[in-house]
Amino acid sequence: RSRTRSRTRSRTRSRTRSRLSAPASVPLRRAPWTYSRGAYRRKMHSPIPGLDRVMVFLAAALASASLAIPEGWGEEGVQYGQVGTDVTLLCAGSRAGSPVQWRRAGAAALPEGSAIRQGALVLPHASLAAAGTYSCHGEDGGFLHAVTLRLGYLPGVPFVSCRASDYENFSCSWTSSVETFLPTRYITTYRKKSLTGEEKRRNKNGHVGPCLQDPTRPGTCTVHGSEFWSSYRLNITEVNPLGFSFRLLDVTMQAIIKPDPPEGLVVEPIPLAPRRLHVSWKYPSSWPKEPHFQLRFRLQYRPIIHRSWSVVETVNLSEVITDAFAGLEHVVQVSAKDFLDAGNWSEWSAEARATPVRDMATAASEETTTETSLESPAEEPSQAPNPEPINRSDPLEKMAILVSLGIFAFFVLAAVLIITILIWLRVRRHGKDETKPHNFLVAASHLKALPKAQIL
């Protein structure tokens, strides 16, 4: 019995080892494939983190459901094929082994290289030109079956970009990287990356939800109720009858915030100020008016005859342009950005135009010139230029210049007075020093003239 048991154990071990070590001829399992009307496609060679698998599996399930139901694309009697592959069209109404004929609508002959094998039409390395409606007929020419062939390409990885016009919602837009020539759908989902402890307890796999698509705006979806300090991962999956492809995009609200342009831009001239324009605007209606999330603004303006813009930044809802050109129409625009410099500047608002008032002295001189020319039309205009320049300066600027000159003159006079006092003090001190040696010499000579006895 012991020998029998040992033999049985050794045989069991050898069988187990042979099963674990598969021979070289046995093919190993490959990466996941997606089935699509006879076409296969490998997806994602690298492993995906656990939370991302939820998004990928959800998109794959929805895509597989769409691919498995041909009627889901809304076209019956349509067969899809990939360009460059062999496409086989079956004759559904034919009997096994009975000869059939294939015809192509609108063409006298079948595509070059096509062949009929066991009643099926085979199109090797089908090109886009091979698309069309094909029909099979019996030996007597009777109609049996018709199928419409549509050829195209597998979807590519879509290009995706996201933007938040406020701190509560954000939207993403995408474009296809490959023109597939086939009907296409998009599956859009998202999940929150940074979860709080309570959120992790409620949902261990992370919150995965749909990014809502708007039928009136194709190629866009919106996530509502987002959080400004959170990060999200978007999954945009492109699906067509041949397969699907997706892109995962990480989104941070602070990086994609981009307000809508300010509204209600108004530009008005200021009376008696030839070089000034008053500009006012309002917050964009899409931006919530909360004290914690404010905007700062950027103003650009130029005369219509100039191409270069002047730019001014402010946090107010109004601004006064102080260097406008009197009598020239100006173009003004304004844009907005988050007050803490998060994200990007908005697009420029619609243009608003206004003309500063003209200088009264210039207007009066022009009116006088016009009246003189009307009164004496026979006189020839003088060819000599007027040596006196036209004064277009602002009265406030004149006052500022006068005040500046007065201050400058005061400092100059003060400096001259200080220098004069210093020179006078120096000369006076030098005079005192010269008188001291002179008195000493006089006393010495006086003592020398006296007799010695008197000196003693």
C-alpha positions as CSV (number, residue, x, y, z in Angstrom):
1,R,0.0,0.0,0.0
2,S,2.8,2.4,0.9
3,R,4.5,1.7,-2.5
4,T,1.1,2.3,-4.3
5,R,0.6,5.6,-2.5
6,S,4.1,6.8,-3.3
7,R,3.6,5.9,-7.0
8,T,0.3,7.7,-7.0
9,R,1.8,10.8,-5.5
10,S,4.7,10.8,-7.9
11,R,2.3,10.4,-10.9
12,T,0.1,13.3,-9.6
13,R,3.1,15.6,-9.1
14,S,4.4,14.8,-12.6
15,R,1.0,15.5,-14.1
16,T,0.8,18.8,-12.2
17,R,4.2,19.9,-13.3
18,S,3.4,19.0,-16.9
19,R,0.3,21.1,-16.7
20,L,2.1,24.1,-15.2
21,S,4.9,24.0,-17.7
22,A,3.0,24.3,-21.0
23,P,4.9,23.2,-24.2
24,A,6.3,25.8,-26.5
25,S,3.7,25.0,-29.2
26,V,0.8,26.0,-27.0
27,P,0.1,29.7,-27.6
28,L,-0.1,31.9,-24.5
29,R,-3.1,34.3,-23.9
30,R,-2.7,37.7,-25.4
31,A,-3.8,41.1,-24.2
32,P,-7.5,41.8,-24.2
33,W,-9.1,42.1,-27.7
34,T,-12.3,43.8,-28.8
35,Y,-14.6,42.0,-31.1
36,S,-16.2,44.0,-33.9
37,R,-17.8,42.3,-36.9
38,G,-14.9,40.0,-37.5
39,A,-12.2,42.6,-36.7
40,Y,-10.1,42.5,-33.6
41,R,-8.0,45.1,-32.0
42,R,-5.6,45.0,-29.0
43,K,-6.0,47.6,-26.4
44,M,-3.8,49.0,-23.6
45,H,-0.6,47.0,-23.3
46,S,0.3,48.4,-19.9
47,P,-1.7,47.6,-16.8
48,I,-4.2,50.2,-15.5
49,P,-4.5,51.2,-11.9
50,G,-7.5,49.8,-10.0
51,L,-9.6,53.0,-10.0
52,D,-9.0,53.6,-13.7
53,R,-10.1,50.0,-14.5
54,V,-13.6,51.0,-13.5
55,M,-13.7,53.7,-16.1
56,V,-12.1,51.6,-18.8
57,F,-14.3,48.6,-18.1
58,L,-17.4,50.8,-18.1
59,A,-16.5,52.3,-21.5
60,A,-15.6,48.9,-22.9
61,A,-18.9,47.4,-21.8
62,L,-20.9,50.2,-23.4
63,A,-18.8,50.0,-26.5
64,S,-19.1,46.2,-26.8
65,A,-22.9,46.5,-26.3
66,S,-23.0,49.0,-29.3
67,L,-20.8,46.7,-31.4
68,A,-22.8,43.6,-30.7
69,I,-26.1,45.1,-31.9
70,P,-25.9,46.1,-35.6
71,E,-29.3,47.7,-35.3
72,G,-27.9,50.0,-32.7
73,W,-26.4,52.1,-35.5
74,G,-29.8,52.6,-37.0
75,E,-29.0,50.9,-40.4
76,E,-30.4,47.5,-41.4
77,G,-28.9,45.5,-44.2
78,V,-25.5,47.3,-43.8
79,Q,-22.2,45.5,-43.3
80,Y,-19.1,47.4,-42.1
81,G,-15.6,46.5,-43.1
82,Q,-12.1,47.9,-42.5
83,V,-10.1,49.4,-45.4
84,G,-7.2,47.2,-46.4
85,T,-8.6,43.9,-45.0
86,D,-10.4,41.1,-46.7
87,V,-14.2,41.5,-46.6
88,T,-16.6,38.7,-47.1
89,L,-20.2,39.2,-48.1
90,L,-22.6,36.3,-47.4
91,C,-25.6,35.5,-49.6
92,A,-28.3,34.8,-46.9
93,G,-31.0,33.4,-49.3
94,S,-28.8,30.9,-51.1
95,R,-28.7,27.1,-50.6
96,A,-25.5,25.4,-49.7
97,G,-23.6,24.3,-52.8
98,S,-25.9,26.1,-55.2
99,P,-24.2,28.5,-57.6
100,V,-24.9,32.2,-57.2
101,Q,-24.2,35.4,-59.0
102,W,-23.1,38.7,-57.4
103,R,-23.8,42.1,-58.8
104,R,-22.9,45.6,-57.8
105,A,-25.4,48.4,-58.1
106,G,-24.4,51.1,-60.5
107,A,-21.4,49.1,-61.9
108,A,-21.0,46.8,-64.8
109,A,-18.5,44.6,-63.0
110,L,-17.4,43.6,-59.5
111,P,-14.2,45.2,-58.0
112,E,-10.9,43.9,-59.3
113,G,-9.6,40.8,-57.6
114,S,-13.0,39.8,-56.1
115,A,-13.9,36.1,-56.0
116,I,-16.9,34.0,-55.2
117,R,-16.2,31.2,-52.7
118,Q,-19.0,28.8,-51.6
119,G,-21.6,31.4,-52.5
120,A,-19.9,34.3,-50.6
121,L,-18.2,37.3,-52.3
122,V,-14.7,37.9,-51.1
123,L,-13.1,41.4,-51.6
124,P,-9.4,41.1,-50.9
125,H,-7.7,44.2,-49.5
126,A,-10.8,46.2,-49.9
127,S,-10.4,49.9,-50.6
128,L,-12.9,52.8,-50.1
129,A,-13.9,52.5,-53.7
130,A,-15.3,49.0,-53.1
131,A,-18.0,50.4,-50.9
132,G,-21.5,50.2,-52.3
133,T,-24.6,47.9,-52.6
134,Y,-24.2,44.3,-53.6
135,S,-26.9,41.8,-54.4
136,C,-26.7,38.0,-54.9
137,H,-28.9,36.1,-57.4
138,G,-29.6,32.5,-58.1
139,E,-28.6,30.5,-61.2
140,D,-31.8,31.6,-62.9
141,G,-31.1,35.3,-62.1
142,G,-33.6,35.5,-59.3
143,F,-33.0,37.9,-56.5
144,L,-31.8,36.3,-53.2
145,H,-30.2,38.9,-50.9
146,A,-28.8,42.5,-50.9
147,V,-26.3,44.1,-48.6
148,T,-24.8,47.6,-48.4
149,L,-21.1,47.6,-47.7
150,R,-19.6,50.6,-45.8
151,L,-15.8,50.7,-45.5
152,G,-13.7,52.8,-43.1
153,Y,-11.1,52.8,-40.4
154,L,-10.7,52.0,-36.8
155,P,-11.1,55.0,-34.5
156,G,-8.0,56.8,-33.3
157,V,-7.2,58.3,-29.9
158,P,-9.3,61.5,-29.8
159,F,-7.8,65.0,-29.0
160,V,-9.4,66.3,-25.8
161,S,-9.2,69.7,-24.1
162,C,-11.1,70.9,-21.1
163,R,-12.1,74.4,-19.8
164,A,-14.0,75.8,-16.8
165,S,-15.9,79.0,-17.2
166,D,-16.6,79.1,-13.4
167,Y,-15.5,77.2,-10.3
168,E,-18.6,74.9,-10.2
169,N,-18.7,73.3,-13.6
170,F,-16.3,72.4,-16.4
171,S,-16.7,71.2,-19.9
172,C,-14.5,69.2,-22.3
173,S,-14.4,69.1,-26.1
174,W,-12.8,66.6,-28.4
175,T,-12.1,66.0,-32.1
176,S,-11.3,62.7,-33.8
177,S,-7.7,62.1,-34.8
178,V,-8.7,59.8,-37.7
179,E,-11.4,60.3,-40.3
180,T,-13.1,56.9,-40.2
181,F,-15.8,57.4,-42.8
182,L,-18.1,55.5,-40.5
183,P,-20.8,56.5,-37.9
184,T,-19.2,57.4,-34.6
185,R,-20.3,57.6,-31.0
186,Y,-18.6,58.9,-27.9
187,I,-18.8,57.5,-24.4
188,T,-17.7,60.2,-21.8
189,T,-17.2,59.4,-18.1
190,Y,-15.2,60.9,-15.3
191,R,-14.1,60.2,-11.7
192,K,-12.8,62.3,-8.9
193,K,-9.1,61.6,-8.1
194,S,-8.6,63.1,-4.7
195,L,-11.3,61.7,-2.4
196,T,-11.9,62.5,1.2
197,G,-12.0,59.9,3.9
198,E,-15.8,59.9,4.0
199,E,-16.0,59.6,0.2
200,K,-13.7,56.7,0.2
201,R,-15.8,54.9,2.8
202,R,-19.0,55.5,0.9
203,N,-17.6,54.4,-2.5
204,K,-14.5,52.2,-2.4
205,N,-14.0,52.2,-6.1
206,G,-14.2,56.0,-6.5
207,H,-17.1,58.0,-7.9
208,V,-17.5,57.3,-11.6
209,G,-20.2,59.4,-13.4
210,P,-21.1,60.4,-16.9
211,C,-19.9,63.6,-18.4
212,L,-23.2,64.8,-19.9
213,Q,-23.2,65.5,-23.6
214,D,-25.4,68.3,-25.1
215,P,-27.1,67.3,-28.4
216,T,-27.1,70.9,-29.5
217,R,-23.3,71.1,-29.0
218,P,-21.7,68.0,-30.6
219,G,-18.3,67.1,-29.4
220,T,-18.7,68.5,-25.9
221,C,-19.7,67.3,-22.5
222,T,-20.1,69.0,-19.1
223,V,-19.4,67.9,-15.5
224,H,-21.7,69.7,-13.1
225,G,-21.1,70.3,-9.4
226,S,-17.3,70.0,-9.6
227,E,-15.0,71.3,-6.8
228,F,-12.5,74.0,-7.4
229,W,-9.7,72.4,-5.4
230,S,-10.2,68.9,-6.7
231,S,-8.7,66.9,-9.6
232,Y,-10.6,64.7,-12.0
233,R,-9.8,62.1,-14.6
234,L,-11.8,62.1,-17.9
235,N,-12.3,59.1,-20.1
236,I,-13.4,60.0,-23.7
237,T,-14.1,56.8,-25.7
238,E,-14.7,57.0,-29.5
239,V,-16.7,54.0,-30.8
240,N,-17.6,53.0,-34.4
241,P,-18.8,49.7,-35.9
242,L,-15.2,48.4,-36.2
243,G,-13.9,49.1,-32.6
244,F,-13.2,51.8,-30.1
245,S,-10.3,53.9,-28.7
246,F,-10.1,56.1,-25.7
247,R,-8.1,58.8,-24.0
248,L,-7.6,59.4,-20.3
249,L,-7.1,63.0,-19.3
250,D,-6.3,64.4,-15.9
251,V,-8.0,67.7,-15.1
252,T,-7.2,70.2,-12.3
253,M,-9.8,72.9,-11.9
254,Q,-7.2,75.6,-11.1
255,A,-5.4,75.0,-14.3
256,I,-8.4,75.0,-16.7
257,I,-10.3,77.9,-15.3
258,K,-11.0,80.4,-18.0
259,P,-13.9,82.9,-17.4
260,D,-16.2,84.1,-20.1
261,P,-15.6,87.6,-21.5
262,P,-17.0,90.5,-19.4
263,E,-20.3,91.8,-20.5
264,G,-22.0,95.2,-20.9
265,L,-18.9,97.1,-22.1
266,V,-19.6,100.9,-22.3
267,V,-17.2,103.6,-23.4
268,E,-18.1,107.3,-22.9
269,P,-16.2,110.6,-23.5
270,I,-15.7,112.8,-20.5
271,P,-16.8,116.4,-20.9
272,L,-14.1,119.1,-20.9
273,A,-11.4,116.3,-21.0
274,P,-10.2,116.0,-24.6
275,R,-7.8,113.0,-23.8
276,R,-10.0,111.0,-21.5
277,L,-12.5,108.2,-21.9
278,H,-14.6,106.5,-19.2
279,V,-14.9,102.7,-19.6
280,S,-17.2,100.4,-17.6
281,W,-18.3,96.8,-17.8
282,K,-19.9,93.9,-15.8
283,Y,-19.0,90.5,-14.6
284,P,-19.8,87.7,-17.0
285,S,-23.2,86.2,-16.2
286,S,-21.7,82.7,-16.0
287,W,-19.4,83.7,-13.1
288,P,-21.0,83.3,-9.6
289,K,-20.8,86.5,-7.7
290,E,-19.1,85.3,-4.5
291,P,-16.7,87.3,-2.4
292,H,-14.2,84.5,-2.3
293,F,-13.9,84.1,-6.1
294,Q,-13.4,87.5,-7.8
295,L,-12.0,88.5,-11.1
296,R,-9.4,91.0,-12.3
297,F,-9.6,92.6,-15.7
298,R,-7.4,93.7,-18.6
299,L,-8.3,96.6,-20.8
300,Q,-6.9,97.2,-24.3
301,Y,-7.6,100.2,-26.4
302,R,-6.3,102.0,-29.5
303,P,-7.3,104.7,-32.0
304,I,-8.9,103.2,-35.1
305,I,-6.0,104.6,-37.3
306,H,-3.4,102.8,-35.2
307,R,-2.6,99.1,-35.0
308,S,-0.8,98.8,-31.7
309,W,-2.8,98.4,-28.5
310,S,-2.3,100.0,-25.1
311,V,-3.1,97.6,-22.1
312,V,-4.1,98.5,-18.6
313,E,-4.9,96.0,-15.7
314,T,-7.4,96.8,-12.9
315,V,-9.5,95.0,-10.3
316,N,-12.4,97.5,-10.7
317,L,-15.4,97.5,-12.9
318,S,-14.5,100.8,-14.5
319,E,-11.4,102.6,-15.7
320,V,-10.5,106.1,-17.1
321,I,-8.3,106.2,-20.1
322,T,-6.0,109.3,-19.7
323,D,-3.9,109.2,-22.9
324,A,-6.5,109.1,-25.6
325,F,-6.2,111.2,-28.8
326,A,-8.7,114.1,-28.9
327,G,-11.1,113.9,-31.8
328,L,-10.1,110.3,-32.8
329,E,-12.4,107.3,-32.5
330,H,-11.0,104.6,-30.2
331,V,-11.7,100.9,-30.0
332,V,-11.9,99.3,-26.5
333,Q,-12.0,95.7,-25.4
334,V,-11.8,94.0,-22.0
335,S,-11.0,90.4,-20.7
336,A,-11.1,88.8,-17.3
337,K,-9.0,86.3,-15.2
338,D,-9.3,84.8,-11.7
339,F,-8.2,87.2,-9.1
340,L,-5.5,84.8,-7.7
341,D,-4.1,84.4,-11.2
342,A,-5.4,80.8,-11.6
343,G,-6.0,79.5,-15.1
344,N,-6.0,81.7,-18.2
345,W,-7.3,85.0,-19.4
346,S,-10.8,85.0,-21.0
347,E,-11.3,85.9,-24.6
348,W,-11.6,89.6,-25.5
349,S,-15.1,91.0,-25.2
350,A,-16.9,92.5,-28.1
351,E,-15.5,95.9,-29.3
352,A,-16.9,99.2,-28.0
353,R,-16.1,102.5,-29.6
354,A,-16.1,106.2,-28.6
355,T,-14.5,109.5,-29.5
356,P,-13.0,111.9,-26.9
357,V,-14.3,115.4,-26.9
358,R,-12.2,117.9,-29.0
359,D,-10.1,120.7,-27.4
360,M,-12.2,123.9,-27.1
361,A,-9.3,126.1,-28.3
362,T,-8.7,123.9,-31.3
363,A,-12.4,123.7,-32.2
364,A,-12.7,127.5,-31.9
365,S,-9.7,128.1,-34.2
366,E,-11.0,125.6,-36.7
367,E,-14.4,127.3,-36.7
368,T,-12.8,130.7,-37.2
369,T,-10.7,129.4,-40.1
370,T,-13.8,127.9,-41.6
371,E,-15.8,131.1,-41.3
372,T,-12.9,133.1,-42.8
373,S,-12.6,130.8,-45.8
374,L,-16.4,131.0,-46.4
375,E,-16.4,134.8,-46.2
376,S,-13.4,135.3,-48.7
377,P,-13.5,132.4,-51.1
378,A,-11.6,134.5,-53.7
379,E,-8.4,134.7,-51.6
380,E,-5.8,132.2,-52.2
381,P,-4.7,130.2,-49.2
382,S,-1.3,131.1,-47.8
383,Q,1.5,128.8,-48.6
384,A,3.5,129.8,-45.5
385,P,3.1,127.5,-42.6
386,N,1.8,128.8,-39.3
387,P,4.8,129.1,-37.0
388,E,2.6,128.9,-33.8
389,P,2.0,125.3,-32.8
390,I,-1.5,124.1,-32.0
391,N,-2.0,123.7,-28.4
392,R,-3.8,120.3,-27.8
393,S,-2.7,119.8,-24.2
394,D,-5.2,119.2,-21.4
395,P,-5.7,122.0,-18.8
396,L,-5.1,119.5,-16.0
397,E,-1.8,118.6,-17.6
398,K,-0.8,122.3,-17.8
399,M,-1.6,122.6,-14.1
400,A,0.5,119.5,-13.4
401,I,3.4,120.9,-15.4
402,L,3.3,124.3,-13.6
403,V,3.2,122.6,-10.2
404,S,6.2,120.5,-11.2
405,L,8.1,123.5,-12.4
406,G,7.4,125.4,-9.1
407,I,8.6,122.5,-7.0
408,F,11.7,122.2,-9.1
409,A,12.4,125.9,-8.7
410,F,11.9,125.7,-5.0
411,F,14.5,123.0,-4.6
412,V,17.0,124.8,-6.9
413,L,16.7,128.0,-4.8
414,A,17.0,126.0,-1.6
415,A,20.1,124.4,-2.9
416,V,21.7,127.7,-3.9
417,L,20.9,129.2,-0.5
418,I,22.5,126.3,1.3
419,I,25.6,126.5,-0.8
420,T,25.9,130.3,-0.2
421,I,25.6,129.9,3.5
422,L,28.2,127.2,3.6
423,I,30.6,129.4,1.6
424,W,30.1,132.4,3.9
425,L,30.7,130.3,7.0
426,R,33.9,128.9,5.5
427,V,35.2,132.4,4.6
428,R,34.4,133.8,8.0
429,R,36.2,130.9,9.8
430,H,39.3,131.4,7.5
431,G,39.4,135.2,8.4
432,K,39.5,134.4,12.2
433,D,42.4,132.0,11.7
434,E,44.5,134.6,9.9
435,T,44.2,137.3,12.7
436,K,45.7,135.1,15.4
437,P,49.4,134.9,14.1
438,H,49.4,138.7,13.3
439,N,48.7,139.6,17.0
440,F,51.5,137.2,18.2
441,L,54.1,138.9,15.9
442,V,53.1,142.4,17.2
443,A,53.6,141.3,20.8
444,A,56.9,139.7,20.1
445,S,58.3,142.8,18.4
446,H,57.1,145.0,21.3
447,L,59.0,142.8,23.8
448,K,62.1,142.9,21.7
449,A,62.2,146.8,21.7
450,L,62.0,147.0,25.5
451,P,65.2,147.0,27.7
452,K,66.4,143.8,29.2
453,A,66.0,145.0,32.8
454,Q,62.4,146.0,32.1
455,I,61.7,142.7,30.5
456,L,63.1,141.0,33.6
